């Protein structure tokens, strides 16, 4: 806000300044907008997907005329630029919050593509806005060495057209520490259960299930039979997560036997309400019902992980009665299980624990935007003193009262590590990572810490190079920008020229025949959902939010949005969320498929297409997670 205020003072003599502040999420946009209205003497407008749905007036261009500052979720600006509703040069300052996302085809980068195209166009003399990027951690990408980390940060600076990288100087660190608390970080190793009867029974049931699947009368009709009947060897692994029993095991490992059984019963009830089942499925259902009494006998098996979790929370609240805490867990199932355990536990239920998860999920597992806002407000006021959350609470949510962050057997990357550390903002805060021996979690967190150290060294090295030869550095940044622009232009030319690889097909809109993607850009999710993973897909499709998703399991939310042809608006499929990343799931019957000779064909089902669709990899899911979102959701 200080930067924005100075910008208005400096630029007012030349022309009327226009500022746009960009965020990833609607909740963050509203939070920042509220702060700007409080502290800045300038007119502010917050524009999010939700506000656009509630207001009949949705043109960003018109709000540019009426307000000094716009706080906007980035995808909306991408859409406005594509639809020529607004132009980059209409702003004098653009601020990117959590700017470490500005790479690949993320919406931040899409916005900067428009900026850089103007900058590198010798015939264009437009006055471009100043760019400010804000982040607690720029990250190092996949770098393993210092020089690679330096290259990563250079590429980020090129993406944001950054001439400088600023961190707190050493002489100001003491002053900073008087305002920004650095939490104490602890790794806490916890034991596993002594008695593992429950797991033994579930694993036996999983084996029987696999055998029954192989005997199913429908098996010969299923494509790629070997993949269906050969699940991963390791029970409880993430690869196995779509299986009901595996989800049960994950709850059992980190919560109570009671919670695992309740989950299993709930899934069994859903099953019983479904359509008529074949003989093997009926046999399996009877087997499940007979086994439940055996599982109920395991309810007295205490989970030492929960014992340690309660001890840590008790200790924090004993020292400070007005403490606030966040427990991060991996899945929504675990959020429900841990909250249920807290509500049943003396000393924890008094803290009024609440679940904080994303929106657009059916039943009790998802929260509306209003419910999310209400939970956070009660958390600040003390109505809830504990929140159990998924990664939705990782970034940006400003909760000054929080002094305890527990990462409950879950780590991600060095950026998320820094972000979660930043959730603990109160004096004498602490961050605790729970891990079990042999889980690899502690080792992964240590690697994140080493990456953070490498990032800081890379920043220091980069700043030193910039000070010694600023002109040389700027030339290098310009060279990177020209290289990336040439690459984008080549990709665009290749697409428009219909240049195929051998054995490759084009998928075109079934109504207007507009190119959408190539066949080798399709991937198979959970052996059933066909997703396009091309980075530039939003140039050819647009998406609309669907408030009632069609289906959800532990890793997949299907139908959270509609995928439409950007050219003609024809229905092409749905937006689904898999492992927190958004994917465009295409409906093949709504496409025309063209071969290398220009011959078109239409297929009713994916199994009829003349090309093979590979299973998606973990790396591709991670890349999609970093890429541009199709719709705005928490």
N, C-alpha and C positions, 0 to 999 in steps of 0.2 A: 504493500500500500504506500510505503514511503517512495518507492520507485515511481509508482503511478502518479502520486502527488507532484513529485519533481518534474515528471514528464509534462503535466498540464502547465506548470509554471514556465517551463522552458519553451514549449511549443506554442503557447497561446498567442504570441506576437506574430507568428508566421501564419498560422491557420488554426481553425478550431480542432483540437485533438480529438481523436476517437480511439478508445481503448477496448480491446477484446481480451478477456481472461478465459482461457480454455481449460476444461477439466475432463476427466474420463467419465465420471459418474454424476447423476443428477443430485444425489445427496451432497456431494462435495461442492457442486455448483451453488446450491442453495446456501450452504454453510459459508462459502466465500462471499456470496452476494450479501448475506446478512451482515457480515463484518465490514464490508465496504460501505454499506448504507449507514453503519454506525459511526465509522471513523473518517470517511471522506466526504467533502462538501461538493459532491458531483452526483448527477442523476444516474441511477443504476437500474438495469433490467436483467433478470435471470431468465434464461431460455433453456428449457430441458425438453425431452420428449414428452414428459407428463404435462408440463405447462402448455405445450403446443396442442396436446389433445384436449386440454380443458378450455383453452382460449380459441375462439373462432379466428382470431387474427394471428397469423403464424409467420409472416414474412420477416426474415432477419433484416433485410434491406431497409424496411420501414422503421424498424427499431433503431437502426444506425442513425437515422435522421432525428429521432426523438430522444435519445439517451446519450450521455457522455461515455458510459462504461457498460459493456455487455458482458455478462458472465454466462458462457455457453458450453454445453457438452460438445466435444469436438466433432462427433459424427454429424451433428446437425449443420455445422459449418461446412464440412465436406459435401454434404448433400446440396447446400445452398450454392456452393461454388460450381458443382457439376451442373446444376439447374440454372446457372447464370443469374441467380437472385442477388448475389453480392460478389464483390471483387476484393482481392487482397489489398489493393492500394487505397481502399476506402478507410483503412485503419492506419493510425500513426504509431500504435504500439500493440504488439501481440505478446501475451504472456502465456507460456505453456506450463501448467502445474504438473508435477511428476513427469518432467520432460524426459526421463530415462526411457520412456516408451517410444520415443521418436526414432524408430528404425523400421526396416522392412516395409510392410504395407499398412502399418498402424495408421489410424486416422490423423495423428499428429504429422506423420511423414507425408500423408496425402495432401495435407494443407500446405506443407513446405514445398511439395513438388510444384504447386502453382506459383509460389513465391520465387523459387529458384528458376523456373522457366522464364519469368519476367526478368530476373536479375541477369541471366545469361543470354537474353535476347538483345543483341547489339542495336536493333532498331527500336527497342522499347526504352523510353525515357521516363517511365512512371516513377513516382516517389514511393519507395517501399517502406513498410513499417519497421520500426525497431523491434528486434526479437529478444525476449527474455525467457530463459528456461530455468525452472526451479526444481531442484531435487535434493533429497538427502543422500542419494547414492546413485551415481551414474552407471555403476557396474563395470564389468570387464568382458561381457559377452561370454565366449567359450575359451578365452585366453588362458594359456597355461604358463606363459612367460611374460616378463615385464614388457618387452618390446611389442608383443601382441596386444597387451592391455593398453599401451600407448596408442597403437593403431586403432583400437576400438573407440577410444575416447576421441581421437581425431575424426573418425567417421561420424560420431555423434555430433561433434561441433560442425562438421560440414553439412550434416542434415539440417541443423538449426541455424546455419549461417552465422555461427558464433565466432567473433573475433577475439574474445577473451573468455577465460574460465576463472571464476572468482570463488575463493574459499575464505574462511575466517583466518586472518593473519595472526601470527603467534602473539603479537602484543595485545590483541583483543580477545584472546581465548579466555582469560580470567574473567573479563566482563561478561562474555557469553555464558560461562559456567554459572554465573550468579542468576541467570534467567532460565537457561535450558539445563535441566538436570540430566546427568548421565546415570542410568540405572545400573545397579550391581547385577552382573550376569553370572548365573550358576548352572552347571551341568549336574543333574541329579540322576544317578543310576538307580533304578528300582528293580526289585526281583520279580520274577514271574510266579504264577501259582505253583504250590507244591503238588497239589492234586489236580490232574488234568483229565479227569474222567469225562467231562463234558466234551472236550475236544475229541477224545477217542471215539465217542459215540457219533459225533457229527461227521468225522472223517470216514467212519464206516458207512454212514448213510450216503455220503457223497460217492463212495465207491459203488454202492448198490444202485444209486441213481444213474451213474454212467453205464452200468451194465444193462439197466432197464432201457435206457435210450437206444442202446445198440440193438435191442430186441424189438423196438417199436415198429409197428406195421407201416408207419409213414416214412421210415428212414430211407427206403429206396427212392422216394420222391424228392428227397432233399439234395440240392446241389452241393458239391464239395463235402461229401459225406465224412471223409477222414477228419476234416477240421471240426465238424460237429461232435464226433464221437471221441475226439482225442483232446480233452481239456488239459490245461497246464498241470504239470506234475505236482507243483508246490501248492498245497491247500492253504488258503489264507493270503495268497499273493494278490497284488493289484490286478494282474492279468486275469485272475479268476473272479474279479469282484462282481461281475454281472450275475453270478450264480447266487441264488437265495441262501444256500448254506454258507457260502463264503462270507456274505454280509453278516450272517449270524456269528461266524467265528470272529470277525473283526470286532463286533460289539462285545463278545465274550472276552476277548483278549484285553480290552481296555475299559470295560464297564462291568456290570454284574451279570451273573448267570440269569437272574430274573429278567434283566433287560433283553438279553439274547433270546430267551424263551418267548417273551412278549412279542418281539419282532417276528419270530418264527410263526407264532400263532396268528398274528395279523396277516402275514403273507399267505398262510393256509386259508384264512377266511376269504381273502381276495380270490384265491384259487377256486374255492368252493362256489363262489358267486358267479364264476365264469361259465363258458359254454361247456357242452358235454365233452368228456375226455375219452380217450381211447383206453384200451384194456390195461396197458402198461402204466399209464398215468393214474388210473384208478388204484392199481396195485401199490404204486408209490405213495399215493395219498393215504391209503390204509396203513402202510408201513410207518409213515410219519406220525399218524395218530396213535399207533401202538407204542412208538418210541418216546413220545412226549412224557409219559409217567417216569421213564428212566431218567430223562433229562431233568425233571422236577426234583429228583432225589439229589441232584448236584447243587441245589440252590444255597446250601450252607457253605459252599466253597468260597472263602473270602478272596478278594482280589487285592494283593498287596500294592498294586499300582494306585488303587483308589485310596487306600490307607495313607500312602505317602502324599497323595494329592490333597487330602483333607488336612494333613499335618501342615503342609505348606500354606494353605489358605488360613487355617487357624492361627498360625504364627504371624502372618501379615496383619490379620485383623486384631490380634491381641496387642500388637505394638501400636496400631493406629485404628481406632474404632470406625473412623470415617473413611476407611480404605475403599477403593474400588478395584475390581479385578476382572481381567479377561482371560479365559481359557480357550486357546486355539486348538481345534481338532481337525481331522482330515475330512470327515464325511458328515452329511446331514443326519445319518442314522446315529452317529456318535454324539452329535449335538443333543438330539432327543434323549438318548440314553443317559448322558452325564447330567443333564438338567433334571431328569426324572430321579436319578440317584440323589442329587443335592436336595431336592424337595422332600425326599424321604429320610434325610439325615439330620439329626439334631446338631445344631451349631452351623449348619449350612443353609437349611431351609429358611432361617431367620434373615438371611442375606437376600431373600427374594430373587433367586436366580432366574435368568431369562435366556431364551434361545435367540440368537441373531444370525439369520441365514439370508440368502438371496431371495429375490422375488420370482414370480412366474413359475411357482411350483404348486401342484395341486394339493388339496387336503391341508393337513396341519403342518406340513414340512416347509411351506413357503410363507413369506410375509409380504404384505402389501407395503407400498412406499410409506403410507401413513403409519402403519404398525412399526416399521423400522424407525421412523422419526420419533414416535412415541417412546419406544424402548430406549433410544439414545438420550432423550430428554429426561426420562425417569432415572437413567443411569447417572446422569450429571447431578440430578437433585437428590439421589440416594434412595429413590423408590425401588430400584434394582441396584444392588451392590456388587453383583456378579453377573457377567455375561459369558455365555458359552457360544463361540462363533466359529464359522468356517473362514476361509481366506477373504470373504467379502469385507471383513473389518480390517484388512491389512493396511490399506493406504489412506492417508489424508484425514480420516475422521478425527477431529480435534477434541479429545476428551481430557481436559486438564486435570480432572480429579483422579484419574487412574494411576495407581502406584504399584500394581501387580500384574505382570503378564506371564502366563504359563503356556509354554508351547508343549502340549501334551502329546509326546511321541510323534511330533511332526516337524519337519524342516523342509524348506524349498531351496531358494538360491540366496546369494549374498545381498541382493537388493531387498528381498522380502525380510531377511534377517534384520537389516537396518530399519526397515519400515515398522516391523513389529516392536523393535526396541523403542521406536518413537511413540508407540501407544502408551508407554509408561512415562508420564509427564510430571508427576508430582514429586516433591522432595523425598529423598530416601526411597526411591522406587527400586524395584527388582524385577529381573527377567529370569525365569527358570525354565530350562529345557529338560523335560523328563525323557529318559531313554532306558531301554533294556539292554543288557549285555548281549552282544552278538547281533543287534538289530541294524548296526551301521549308521544309526542316526547321529550319534556323537561324532563319528568320523566325518560325516557329511557336514555337520555344523562347523567342525574344525576347518574343513576345506573352505567353507564360506568365510570364516574369519581370516584365513590366509588370503582369500581373494579380496577381501576388504582392505587388508594391508597392502596388497599388490596394487589395488586401485589408487590408494592414497599416494604410493610411491610413483605410480604412473602420472598422476596429476602433478606432483612436484617436478618430475622430470620434464613433463610437457610445458609447464609454466617457465621452467628454466630455459628451455629451447626457445620459447616465444620471446622471452626477455632478451636473449642473445641475438636473435635474428627474426624480428617481427615480420619483416618483408618476405623473407623466405617461407615462414610459416603460412602467411596469407596466400602466397602462391600455391603452396601445397594443398590448402583447403580448396582453393579455386579449381585446382586440377582434379581433386576428388569429386567436386560438384559437376564438372564437365564430363567426367568419366561416367558418373551415375546417370546423368541426363542422356548421354549417348546410349547407354544400356537400356533406358526406358524407351527411347525412340526406336531402337532396334526391335525391342519386344513388341511395340505397337505396330511397327511395320510388318513384322512376321505374322502377327495375328490378322491384320487386315489383308495381307497377301495370301492368306490361306496356305502357308508353307507347312507341309506335313513332314513328320518323321515317317520312316518306313513302318507300315502296319498301324499307323495312327489314324484316328477318326476325329471329326469335329462334331461337337454337340451344339446344335443351333435351336433357337426358339421355335417351337412347333407352330407358332402363328405367323411371325414376321420373318423367320429364317435368319435372324440376327445371330452372329457368332456369340457363344457363351463360354465354352472351354474346350480343351482337347481331351481325348479319352485317357491319356496317360496322366492327366491331372485329377483323375477320380480315385478315391480311396474308399475301402470298405471298413465301416465301424461296427463292431460287435457282430460281424458276419451277416449284417442285415441292412445297414443304412449306407447309402452311396453318397459320399460327400465330395464336393469340388474343393480342392486345396490351392488353386491358383491364387497368387498374391494380388493380382489386379482384378479380381472378380467383380468388385463393386463398381468398376467402370461400365459393366454391362448388366448388372442386376441391381435392384433396390429391394429393401426389406421393410415390412410393416410388423409391428408388435401384435402378437396374438395373446390376449389376456387369459385364455384358457388353454394351457398346454395339453396335448393329447395323451402324453404318457411320461412316466418318470421311473427310473430305477436309480441305483446308487451312483452311477456314473453318467447317466444320460437323461436329459430333459428334452423330450421330443415335441416339436410343434410350438415353440415359444414365439415364433414369428412366421410370416409368409414371405417366400422368395418370388419376386416378380421380375419380368423382363423390363429393363430400364427403357427400352425403345417403345414397347407397345403395351406394357402392363400385364402381359399374359402370365398366368400362374405357372411357376416352374418347380415349386416344391415348398419346403419349409426350413426354417432356421431351428437347429437343435443345438443344445449345449452338451458337449461331451468332455468330461474331465476338466470342467470350467472354461473350455474354449468353445467359441461359437463356430458352427459349421453350416454351410448351405447344403442341405440334403435335397438332391434333385429327383424329380419324378420322371422317369425315362419316357413314359407314355406321352408326355407333354413336349417332347423334343423330336427334332428331325436329326438323324445321324448321317453325316456325309463322309464318304471314303475319299481316297487320294485322287480319284478320277472325277469327283464331283457328283457321284450318284447318291441320292438321298434314300433313306429308308426310315420307317417308324417301327418301334418295338413296344409291345404292351408291357413287357416285364424285363427286368434287368438280366435275368438269366438267359434271355434270347439274344443279347447284344453280341456282335462278332469280335469282342475284345475282352481281355482279362483285366479285372479290377483287383489291384493288390490291397492287402490289409494295411491299414494305417500304422505307422510306427510311432514310438514314444517321441522321437525327435520331431516328427511332423506335427504331432499334437502340441508340443512345446512351441514350435514355430507359429502355429495358428493362434496359440494363446497370446503370443507377443504381437500378432498382427492386428489388423483393423477389425473392430466389432461391426456386425451387421445391424444390430439393434441395441438400444440403450436399456440396460437392466442392471440391477444391483447384484 
